[in-house]
């Protein structure tokens, strides 16, 4: 067993034991913090497919996070007000069913990622970063100027959406749902990295010319990776909106894109559990330092600087040594 | 007449005032090694890029198996049977040797859009990959990281990846570069046998290897083919001796 596998097992155990402790100790706020970390980790796991495996530095993943969030917000707000989303040519009603909301979030963010990817993946480097950023900002300003769903003020949802057989208002049960989704997605990502698709995508990141020479189009690989990546981040957005029972344009902001990227870099780019460690550390710092100062991001920036300068493999790279993938 | 597998007709390419390819027409026939030689800056690599599809010519056409592939990109040409090796190794350095050849096997066979089963668990792909490694003599380095290979071993791996594609024609850009005498000799013997599987368009500076292997040689100078012929014809051609080979006496 590699040190990284051992580290991952420890991390997974913590994700189970910490909320259990909080539940037994009757600390619902701690469970909520853990839920937030798990959801943000999921957003990072999505980005890690594009960034880690594909080498695509997307500064617009908030677009998918926001689309997932608004998919939840729009569906739930219509269910809450008993008003249909669309009456003609066919009836579309809102819903409070989490599985339906997740499905809509995954499909809509996936379609958006496909469309954005088709246009942005023809560029590389700094141009790709700028185009993805521009798409994110377009959606940010669109959400601000969309009064039907709260505009700048955002859209509150008064009830938690439902999952068959569970009381989603109970923090530990909602945490269980989010944790189960993260575990399933991590398992999928572990398989993906070793699959023919992962092999080719990883090679395309290192030497696109070689991949083309063996008859595989790097563009198509990257487009598929970007789309899958957007779908996972969109699902995280829907869960995040459900956690807060609130969606706002902030979910689309470039700061959100930056934060998702920070999770990945803090934990370790291309490491399976990199975004999980990064998001957990982010929430921990926010909780510990946020009480001391409103400007706690200064300390986060300092930590990020130290990691980028002295620990290129992120936290996991520091503990587990250099991995097979790039650090 | 022997079948023409790969052909360029009137390829021209300019970069500003510099004409890198001037109306280049060469062909590669079944079973042969056709060497492309010339001084540095003659436009050999530019021509190879146009044949492989990574650079579009300003004029002219490229034919593979009688089909015009000029409009096709590199990946589509590879799918039609063009196997290429690079002058500077273009390998996935962070991957193992086996992963690099499996990538070739993947390109040649199944769709890369498989997201679940581990690539290295695919017995058919693995067999193709391991066979290619065996043929170039890298079978004992399958699990080594590519970055840890010596320069010569990387050249061998380049050839192994091209082999997995089972191409109709090989285009090899200086496969002997930096190999040393023994390495060059071994690769010369290997390429000599390979021509029966698929013809080879060989760009090479190692004249001993070229003269030992080539059925025909084309000489490129300032982007223009100044002569094409057998080894003897080229060696005795006064224009070629003046422009590139020099006087052997």
Interface residues (C-beta under 8 A of the other chain):
Chain A: X188 X191 X192 X194 X195 X196 X197 X198 X199 X200 X202 X203 X206 X207 X209 X210 X211 X212 X213 X214 X215 X216 X217 X220 X221 X224 X324 X325 X326
Chain B: X52 X54 X73 X74 X75 X76 X78 X79 X84 X86 X90 X91 X92 X93 X94 X95 X99 X100 X102 X103 X104 X106 X107 X108 X110 X111 X112 X113 X114 X115 X116 X117 X118 X119 X120 X122 X125 X161 X164 X165
